[in-house]
């Protein structure tokens, strides 16, 4: 029997997530309206300073969205047609599209089966004279192996642009994502752990020259009005979104802690079932933007959970190299086996401050019920697999 619609466990409930901030949002918007300044003003400057301080970087540059954050950094680095940029084979397509936006070619590298991040052991084999940047993605809020990636960056003189669209507050050792590589791109899409009430993004960096260039590129290539030194774009974060993000930033850690608590329930209750849980790498602190597990009977499990009133999603059902948009690159099924395996097996379970711990317990009970009577291979019964 399907759960009543009013009892549906939603994968994401932005109304419920943002409800505690409603009064502060209204005050923030009123402040912007009263000031009558809507772009590149005090709210943005204040948020940039606060977010830079949060991640431990010297500079934060607010932009229109996470995609533009990636594009602007690549443009500032002079990425152009004929260049190649290394990207993970399993990621949201925006990572690839940012490279294509500048006429360069995304060069995919397969990913790890347990963390879902780029396989650092395969990056060096993709580097050649045309390689101009590496974009590791801290996918689902799990930091990639930055120590190994930065070693390759130093060895070959290739800059690293971290895609942290899903990793606000994540740590590699004691350093927050956003303070580690040459530059880091963030998204504040409404569903992120730190989400705006519309599109917004940012770049963090410790490079003063890069920060200055990005401020120019985001504003038509201009720092001084009507003086244009770059072939820039219109990629500015507006004052309203900056004001809203200032309201939510002080509570980001609380959101991360709620998700971490829910993860502990999932790990405790799902261990031993024929489902593969993500590995938490040593010296790594994920923030669990998404809790993504693997199951050989993913589609059946998803349908069963839906019938029980539990909403789940798949991040992501088709790898970029098999998307119609990238048929031009000539990749085929089998070229990146781990990315393709994940596309068949991953399922994202509900997580976040809109849920109670009892909701997570209920989800775990239903997953256990699903697997009752199902005989799984021994490789999948260990909880995390090898």
N, C-alpha and C positions, 0 to 999 in steps of 0.2 A: 504493500500500500504506500502511495506517495505521501510525503509529509505535507501537512497543510501549508499553503503559501505564506501565511503569516508566521510560520515557524521555520521558513527557509533559512538555512545557514548560508548567507551570501559570501561569495568569494571576496568581494570588496563592497563596502558600504560607505561612500564618501560623505553622505549626509550625516551618518552617525559619527564618523571619524572627526568631522569638522564642527559638529554641534557644540562641543565644549568651548570652542573659540569664537562662537558667534558674536558675542558682545564686543570682544576685542577686535574682531574683524570690522565691525561697524564703526568702532572708534577710529581704527586705522584708515578706513576709507573716508570717513568724515574729515580726518586730518589732511588727507591728500586733496580732497575736494575744496576744503577751506583754503588750502595753500594755493590752489590753482596752477600747480606745476606737475605735469604728468609724465615727463620723460627726462632721464639723466639729471635727477634732482637729489634732494637730501635723503629721501627714503632709500634710493638705490645705493648711494654712497655709504649710508649707515649699514645697510644689509651686507654690502660687500666687505666692509671692515669686520663685521661680526662673523660672517661665514669664513673669512680667511683665518680669523682667530680660532674658530672652532676646529678647522681641519689642521691648523698649524702651518699654514702657508703665509708668505709675505703679502701676496696679492690675490684678490678675487675680482673677476670681471663679470658682471651680470649681463646675460644675453637673452635672446628671445626663447630659446629652447635648447635641449640637449644636443640635437642634431647640428644646429648652428654652432654650438660650442666646439664640436669636433671639426666642422668645416673651417671655422675661423683660425683655429690653431694650425691646421694643415696649410691653409692659405698663407698664414704668417711665416711658415717655414719654407714657402716657395714650392710646395708640391704642385706638379703640373703634368700635362699629358706626356706619356712615356715613362713616368715614374711608377714605382711599385710600392705598395704599403702592405705590410703583413697584418692579417686580421685572423680572428678565430673562425673556424668553419661552423661553429655552433654559437649563434648570437642573434639578437634582433637585427633585422636587415639594415637598420639605420647606420650601424657601424660601417658596413660596406658602402652604403649610399654616400656617406660623407666623403669617402675616397673618390668615388665615381663622379661626385659633384664637381671636382676639380680636374676631371679628365684623366686621372691616374687609374691604375689597375689594382684592385684588391687581390692580394695573394693569400688564399686561405691556408691555415695550418690546423690540423685536426686537434681535438681536445681530449682532456683526461676523462675517463669514465666515472670517476668518483667525486671530483670537484666541479666538473663541467667547464673548467677554465682551459685556456690554451695550453697545449702540451709543450712545455719549454724544451723538451728533448728533441722536438721536431722543428723548432724555429730556425736553427742554424742552417739546416738543409734548404731552407727557402730563401736565404739571404744571397743576393748577388749584387752586381754593380748598379743595378737599377733600384735597389731597395733604399728608400728614403725615410722610412719611419716604421715603427712597430706600434700597433694598437692592441694591447691586452685589454680584455673586458673582465671586470670584476663581476662576473655573472651571478645573478640572483642575490647579490650582496656578499659573495664569497671572494676575497682577494685572490688574484692570480699570484703566481710565484715571482714576486718582484725582484727578489735577490738574484735569481738566475737571469731574468729578463734584463735587468740593469747591467749585469756582467756582460751580456751580449751587446748591449748598447755601447758600453765602454770599449769593448774589443773592436767593434766595427765602426764606431763613430756615428751611430744611428740614433736619432732622438726617439723617446718613448712618450706616446700620448695615451694616458690611461683613460679608458671609458668607464667612468664610475657612475653611470646613470642610475644604477641600482644599488649603490654602495655607500651612501652617506653615513659616515661614522665608522665604517669598517676599519680594522687595523691590521697592518702587517708588522709583526713584532709589536713595538710600542708606538709605531708611527701611524697616524690616521691616513687613509687613502686621501690623496689630494695634496700631500706634503712630500711625496716620495719621488715621483718621476719628474721629468722636465715640465710637463703640463698635464692637467687632469680636467676632463670634461664631465660636468654634472647635469642631470636633468631634474627639474622640479615639476614634472608632469603631475597632475593631481593625485594619481594613485601611488606615487613614490612614498617612501618612509617620511621624507620631508617634501610635501606636495603643496604647490601653489593652488590658486583657484582658477587656473588657466595654464597656458604654456609659459614656461620660464626655464632658464638654464644658467650655468656659470662655468667659467674656467678658473682654476686655481694654479698658481705658479710661484716660484721663487725667483724668476727671471724678470727683472725690472724692464728690460728692453722689450721682451715679449709682451708684458702686461701693457706697456704704452702702445705698442702696435695693435694689440687686440682692441683697445679702447678706440683707436682710430678706425679699424676695419669694421667694427660693429655699427659705426655711425657715418656711413658713406665715405669712409676714408678721411674723416675730418676730426681734428681736435679743436681747432679754432673755426668758428662759424664762417661758412663760405670759403674756407681754404681747405682744399682736398689734396692730400699728399699720397693717398693710396687709392686703388680701385676697390673701394669698400662696398659694404652691403648695409642693409637696414636690418639689424639684428639686436635691437636694444630691449632689455627688460624694462617694462613700464613701472612707474612708481607704485601703482596699486599692488602689483604682484610682489614687489619688494617689501611693501608694508605688511602684506599678509604673511610673507615668509618670515619677517621679523617677529611676528606674533608666535609662529609655530617653532622656530628654531630652539628656543629654550626648553621645549618639551620633547625634542628629538630623542634624547637619551631615554626618556620614559617610554617612548614608543619602541625603541630597540630592546629595552629590558622586558617589555611585555611579550615581544616576539620571541626572545630568548627563552623565557619561561614556558611558552607554548611549545617551543622546539623540544624542550626537555620532556614534556608530556608525550609528544609524538615519538621521540626516541625510545622512551621507556615502554610505551604500549605497542609499538610496531616492530620492535626488535624480535627476531625469530620468525616473522611472517615471510612469505615469498615476495618480498618487496625490498628494493635496494634503497637505502638511505644515503644521503650525501655525506662524504667524508669531511671532517673538520681537520684541516691541516694543522700540524703543530706550529705554534707561534703565530697563529692566524685567528682573528676575531671577526667572524661574519656578522652581518646585521639582518640577515634573513628577510630581504625584501620579498622574496618568494621562497616557499619551502617546496622543493621539487624532488620527488622520489621517482624511482623507476619500477615498472611492472611489465612483465611479458604480456599480460592480458589487460593492458592499459585501457583500451576502449570499453571492454566489458566492465571493468572496475568503475570507470567514469559514469557509464550508464546506470550501474547499480547505485552509486552514490547519489546521482540525480534523482532516482526514484525514491531514495530515502530523504530527500529534501536537502541535499548537500551539493552546493555549487562548486565545481572545480574547473580549472582551465588547463590548457596545454601550451607551454612555453619552451619550444616552438615546434609546430607540426611539420614544417618543411624547411630544411636548411637553405640558406641563401644560395648556395651553388646549384640547387635544383629549382629555384624560382625562375619563372618565365623571364623576369627582368634580367637575369644573368645567363640566359642561354647563350648569349654572345661570347661568353668566356669558354664555352666548349666543355664544361665539366659534365660528368655522367654519373649515374648511380654506381656506387662502389668506390668513387674517388676518395671520399672521406668517410670511412666506415663507422667511426665512432660517432660523428655528428649525425649520421643517418640512423644509427642504432638508437641514439637518444631521441631523435624525432619520433621514432616508433614507440618508445617506452616511457617517456617522461610524462608526469602528471603533477600539476601544482595544487597542493592542498590549501585550504583556507588558513589564513594567519593574519594577525593584526589586532589593534586595539579595539576594533569594533566587535570582537568576539570575546566571550567568556571562556575561562578554563574549562567549564562544563561543556561548552560547545566542542572543544578539542577532544575531550573525553568521549563525547557522543560520536564524533567522526571516527575515532580510533575503534570504538566498539563496532561500528558498521563495517569498517575495513576488515576487522578480524572476522566478522560474520561472513563477509564475502569469501574469505579464504578458507572457511570451514569446508572440508570435503575436497579442496583443491590440492592435488599433489604437485608440489613444486620441485624443480631440480635442486640438488644439494647446493649448487653454486649460488642459489638465490635465497636459501633459508637462513643464511648466516647473519642477516640484518643489513650489513653493508657490502657484502661481497668482496671480491679481491680486485 
